[in-house]
Amino acid sequence: MPATQNLVSFHDGRSAPQLGLGAWQVEDGIASSVVKTAIDLGYRSIDTAAIYGNEAGVGRGIAESGVKREDLFVATKLWNDRHGHDSTKAAFAESLDKLGLEYVDLYLIHWPVPKVDRFIDAWESMIQLRDEGLAKSIGVCNFNVSHLEKLLDETGVLPVVNQIELHPHFQQAELRAFHAQQDIITEAWSPLGRGRLWDDATLNSIAHKHQRTVAQVIIRWHTQMGNMVIPKSVSPDRMQENLQVFDFTLTDDDISAIAALDRPDGRYGPDPELFHLPKAL
């Protein structure tokens, strides 16, 4: 089955490609060509964010691809300094304008910023954007269980997706279990561990057994767990390689061996409880 047709189902009745292209650290000046190339290769899901500074380039790439809008899945994110009822709607309008789109398929709160504690205000506005059809689905990033429970307690609406740091060195089993209980899709950012896994003996052994690359093994691990995954690349060859993961299957022994790679100190990005406003992810 082509990667573009391997779908996950949301609890709001919509669906999304399981494998997409992440646009973090893709400069706006090259974003259009990167996105167009990805779509030409078969990607149908593109993930960007206001803070990435490349929504305009991503939008140009989408426009230049020639693929029907309804055949693409586009996600962007609300940055930390725009939480609030009016500011969330204004930020969304700015993102939509830069993307040159009439709607996005998924709008996400980028970080909870619990020290400020205005993510409920942002979420209430996002519910309205969803109800108006401007954001077809709504979700969050980097929310811990306590943040998700607060959303449910105060609004009765849970996100369809929680996009979190997730890779073999940082597997977040407790959070993923909560997602499963609440029918929230887990989506992995930094799914390849920021290049720190290439020399891992276990992953290299599994890759050798399947005649695949370490990156393909990790992406396949994500997809077999049911995660959405958005590896970032600007290389056409690497983008193509990342797509070619649905024609082999990791064994139970492979999965168990990868599970053993989890580390207490495996987080490479910011801690959601502490991360505030500085420009970062």
Secondary structure as GFF3:
##gff-version 3
##sequence-region A 1 281
A	DSSP	three_ten_helix	3	5	.	.	.	ID=ss1
A	DSSP	beta_strand	7	9	.	.	.	ID=ss2
A	DSSP	beta_strand	15	17	.	.	.	ID=ss3
A	DSSP	beta_strand	21	22	.	.	.	ID=ss4
A	DSSP	alpha_helix	28	41	.	.	.	ID=ss5
A	DSSP	beta_strand	45	47	.	.	.	ID=ss6
A	DSSP	three_ten_helix	50	52	.	.	.	ID=ss7
A	DSSP	alpha_helix	55	65	.	.	.	ID=ss8
A	DSSP	three_ten_helix	69	71	.	.	.	ID=ss9
A	DSSP	beta_strand	73	78	.	.	.	ID=ss10
A	DSSP	three_ten_helix	80	82	.	.	.	ID=ss11
A	DSSP	alpha_helix	85	99	.	.	.	ID=ss12
A	DSSP	beta_strand	104	109	.	.	.	ID=ss13
A	DSSP	alpha_helix	119	131	.	.	.	ID=ss14
A	DSSP	beta_strand	135	141	.	.	.	ID=ss15
A	DSSP	alpha_helix	145	155	.	.	.	ID=ss16
A	DSSP	beta_strand	161	165	.	.	.	ID=ss17
A	DSSP	alpha_helix	173	182	.	.	.	ID=ss18
A	DSSP	beta_strand	185	189	.	.	.	ID=ss19
A	DSSP	three_ten_helix	193	195	.	.	.	ID=ss20
A	DSSP	alpha_helix	201	210	.	.	.	ID=ss21
A	DSSP	alpha_helix	214	224	.	.	.	ID=ss22
A	DSSP	beta_strand	228	229	.	.	.	ID=ss23
A	DSSP	alpha_helix	236	243	.	.	.	ID=ss24
A	DSSP	alpha_helix	252	259	.	.	.	ID=ss25
###
